[in-house]
Amino acid sequence: MKILVACEYSGIVRDAFIKRGHDALSCDLLPSERHGPHYRGDIMDLLRENRHWDLIIGHPPCTYLCNSGVCWLHEEKGRWAKMKKAAMFFRSLLNADCDRICIENPIMHKYAKEIIGETYSQIIQPWQFGHGETKATCLWLKGLPVLKPTNIVSGREQRIHKMAPSENRGLERSRTFKGIAKAMAEQWGKS
């Protein structure tokens, strides 16, 4: 299968599919932190090229969309316009020309939901896939079944939520857990 992993600098999801024999490409404005097939640039360039993708998995930036940041919408000038732009980008990934799509993001605030117009299909947690942590992640699915938990563990810590402020905090928080990536590859990587 040809798989496009949008907005992924880490290469974790891409590599999980490659490990299972798929032709996977990650794409991000940042360079990939792992060696592997990666397009550094705008994902819309790849979508406009009319390439055929069997599966698209997108991780669009959540800064202006997630429920945890809604309080800032009223405090920063221009934030509403940024939120609308982010929601339109999210919607463009969800509506890409591909029969099988997964877009992941945290729980959204109501203003972003109104623009996107579709609700999530499923909420997953890292502890359902072998990681003793909590981080509610919503999946918007098109042509895909919901992910089935693979390894439910205890010790549910809020490590991601409690991360101290730092220059790389956003990048660290956006990293996909390997157990979730593996489950995606195993469950959705069947031709």
N, C-alpha and C positions, 0 to 999 in steps of 0.2 A: 504494500500500500504506500501511496505518497501522502505524507503527513506534513502539515504546516503548523508549527507552534509559534503563534504570534505573541509578541511582547514578552519574550523570554530571553533574558541575558544569561541565565544560569546554565542552560542546557540540560537541566535535570529531566524534564519531560521528553525532550528530543532524544536524549541518550537512552531512556527507558524503551522507546520504540525501536531505536537502532539496534539495541541489544536483542530484540525479538525479530530482527531481520527486515525491518521496514526502512524505506527511504524517507527519512525525516529531516526537516530543515527548521531551524529556529530562526527567528527574526526579531531584532530589537534595534533601537537607536544606539544602544550601547554595544560594545564588542562582547562577544561571549567570553565568560570566564573559564570555559572548558574548551578543549580542542574538539572540533567537530564541525559539520556543515552548518554555517551560520551566515545569514544575510544581515549586514549592518546597514540599516536604513529604514525607510517608512514602509510599513506593512502594506499600505495601500498601493505602493508600486508593484508588489508581487500580485496582489489581487487584480490589478488592472491588466496584467500581462496575459490574462486568460489561460493561465496554466491550469491543468486539471489537478485537483486535490481530492483525495478520497476521504480525508478527515482534516478538519481545522480545529485546533485547540487554542483558545485565546485567553490571555491574561492582561486585559487592558488596565492601565493605571486606575487606581481606586481613590486617589487623593480627594477628588471633588465629588465622588459618588457614594462613598460609604457612610453609613449611619453614624459612625464614631466621629466624623468630621462635620456633620451638618451644622453644629453650633457656629462654625466659622463662616458660614455662608453670609451671615448678617454683619460680620465684623470687618471683612476685608473688601476693599473696593475692587470691582471687577471679578469677584469670585463667582457671581451668578453666571456671567458669560463663560467663564472657564468650566463651570459645572455643565452648562448646556452643551458646550463643545465636547466635553468628555463623554456625556451621555449619547451624543450623536455618533461619536467614534465607536462606542460600545455597540450601539445599534447597527452600525455598518458592518462590524465583525459578525454579529449575530445573523445578519441578513446576507452574508456573503454567498456567492454562487457555489454551494457545496451541499451535498445531501446530509452530511454528518458533521455536526458542529457542537463543540462544548465551549462555552465562555464561562470563566470563573471570576468571582469577585466576592468581597465580603457582603454582609447584609447591607442593602442600600437604604438611603433615606427616601422619603416619599416624593421629593421633587425630581430626583433622578428616575425613579420608577415611572412617574408620569410621562417623561420624555421617551424612555425606552419602550414603554407600553406592553411589556411582557414580564411576567413574574418568573422567578427561578423554578426549576424542576425539582431540585433536591438541595438539601444542606448536608454537608459532610464535615467530619471532624478528624484531625490527625490520629486521635486515639482509636479510631475505627480501622486504621491501616498500619498499626505497629508502632506508633509514636505516642508516648505518654504525655501529650499536650492537648490543650484546647485551642482551637482557632476555627470558629464557624466560617465555612466557605460555601457559598452558594454556587450551584452549577445550573446554567441555562443550557438545556440540551435540545438538539434538533436531530432527529433520526438516530438517536443513541439511547440505550437503556440506562437506567440509573446505575450508579456504581454500587456494587455490593461490598460491604465491609469484608476485609480479608484477614485481619488480625486485631481483634479488640483487646486493648490493654488497659491496665489500671494506672494509677499515678498521674492523674489528669492535672497538669500544671499549666498555668497561664503565662508561660515564658515569653511568648511573642507579645502579648498584651503588655507585659511588664518591662519590656526592653527599655533601657535607659536612652535618653535622647543622644544621638550621635550623627555624624555626617553620613554614615552608611545605614542608618536605621531603616529607612524606607526600602532599600535594597534587601536587607536581611529579612524584613517582614514579608517581602513579596516572594521569597524563595519557596518553591513547591516542595513539600515533603516527599522524600524518595518513595515511601510506601504508597502514597497516593499516585505518584507517577507510574509506579510499577503496576498498580491496579488498573490504571487507564490503559496501559499497554497490553496487559493480559486480557482485559475484558472488552476493550474496543478495538484491539489490533487484529481481530479475526477478519479475514477477507470475506 
